[in-house]
Amino acid sequence: MFECAGLKIAMANAEEYLKEKADYITTSNNESGVAKAIRKFVFNEE
């Protein structure tokens, strides 16, 4: 699935091989990484 994605986002606590293939690395799941990625790429917030 990661190979087919247009924009590849990995969590900071993801396996290293995923982070190497990612276009962007967000914070960990304990730091609301999914919400931060949504704000950045969906709502264009920094």
Backbone bond lengths (Angstrom), bond angles and torsions (degrees), N, CA, C in turn:
res aa  C-N    CA-C-N  psi(-1)  N-CA   C-N-CA  omega(-1)  CA-C   N-CA-C  phi
1 M - - - 1.451 - - 1.534 110.04 -
2 F 1.302 117.52 -40.27 1.460 121.27 -179.02 1.527 110.43 -61.95
3 E 1.308 117.09 -36.33 1.460 121.95 179.85 1.532 112.58 -66.89
4 C 1.327 117.66 -27.98 1.469 122.17 -177.01 1.530 113.18 -90.08
5 A 1.312 117.01 -13.60 1.464 120.62 -175.12 1.524 110.75 -69.71
6 G 1.308 116.13 144.83 1.456 120.40 175.96 1.519 110.91 -71.63
7 L 1.307 116.96 -51.65 1.458 123.69 177.52 1.514 107.68 -112.70
8 K 1.313 116.35 119.08 1.461 120.38 -176.67 1.521 109.60 -100.70
9 I 1.331 116.34 116.97 1.460 122.32 -179.49 1.522 108.08 -117.78
10 A 1.318 115.84 129.52 1.463 121.26 177.57 1.524 109.20 -116.06
11 M 1.305 115.36 151.29 1.455 121.58 175.33 1.528 108.10 -80.59
12 A 1.314 117.13 153.79 1.465 121.28 179.48 1.523 111.68 -60.88
13 N 1.326 117.53 -28.76 1.462 120.87 -179.18 1.531 112.44 -95.57
14 A 1.333 117.75 16.32 1.470 121.79 178.61 1.527 110.01 -75.66
15 E 1.311 114.88 166.83 1.463 120.36 175.93 1.530 108.81 -62.48
16 E 1.312 115.84 147.74 1.464 121.54 -175.96 1.528 112.46 -58.76
17 Y 1.335 117.87 -39.00 1.469 120.15 -178.37 1.521 111.52 -64.77
18 L 1.325 118.70 -29.62 1.469 121.15 175.80 1.522 110.73 -73.71
19 K 1.313 116.82 -42.54 1.462 119.94 179.83 1.523 111.05 -63.32
20 E 1.324 117.67 -32.41 1.462 120.88 178.22 1.525 111.73 -66.68
21 K 1.323 117.81 -28.82 1.465 122.27 -179.00 1.528 112.66 -92.91
22 A 1.309 117.26 -9.55 1.460 121.75 -174.49 1.523 111.85 -75.49
23 D 1.332 115.38 148.86 1.459 121.98 172.68 1.530 110.17 -82.11
24 Y 1.314 115.57 -27.25 1.466 121.78 -176.89 1.516 108.18 -149.23
25 I 1.321 116.17 141.10 1.462 121.36 175.77 1.514 107.30 -116.92
26 T 1.331 115.60 120.66 1.451 121.63 179.09 1.526 108.70 -94.90
27 T 1.304 117.56 -179.16 1.458 121.20 179.45 1.528 110.10 -72.14
28 S 1.303 116.33 174.90 1.470 121.00 -176.86 1.525 111.47 -70.17
29 N 1.326 114.61 169.24 1.460 119.25 177.60 1.530 111.20 -64.90
30 N 1.320 118.10 -27.18 1.466 121.23 177.59 1.527 112.30 -75.22
31 E 1.319 116.83 -12.82 1.464 121.90 -179.89 1.531 111.68 -113.02
32 S 1.328 117.17 24.66 1.469 123.25 177.90 1.521 112.55 60.90
33 G 1.314 116.52 41.87 1.456 121.64 -177.95 1.511 114.32 -59.83
34 V 1.322 118.27 -38.90 1.465 120.95 179.39 1.526 109.74 -64.37
35 A 1.324 116.94 -46.13 1.469 120.53 179.52 1.522 111.00 -61.70
36 K 1.331 117.23 -39.99 1.460 120.41 179.62 1.526 111.31 -65.18
37 A 1.325 117.04 -39.90 1.466 120.28 178.45 1.522 111.00 -66.59
38 I 1.324 117.28 -39.33 1.468 120.95 177.77 1.524 109.83 -63.46
39 R 1.330 116.45 -45.39 1.473 119.07 179.16 1.530 110.83 -60.50
40 K 1.320 117.05 -39.96 1.474 120.78 -177.30 1.522 111.91 -71.11
41 F 1.332 117.71 -48.31 1.461 120.23 -170.74 1.522 114.61 -96.60
42 V 1.306 118.44 -21.77 1.471 120.13 178.97 1.519 110.65 -96.79
43 F 1.340 115.90 -45.51 1.463 120.36 -176.36 1.529 112.80 -99.85
44 N 1.338 117.75 0.81 1.463 123.62 179.24 1.522 113.26 54.20
45 E 1.323 115.90 38.41 1.464 121.40 175.37 1.518 108.00 -99.43
46 E 1.283 117.69 154.45 1.477 121.09 177.74 1.477 110.92 -104.28
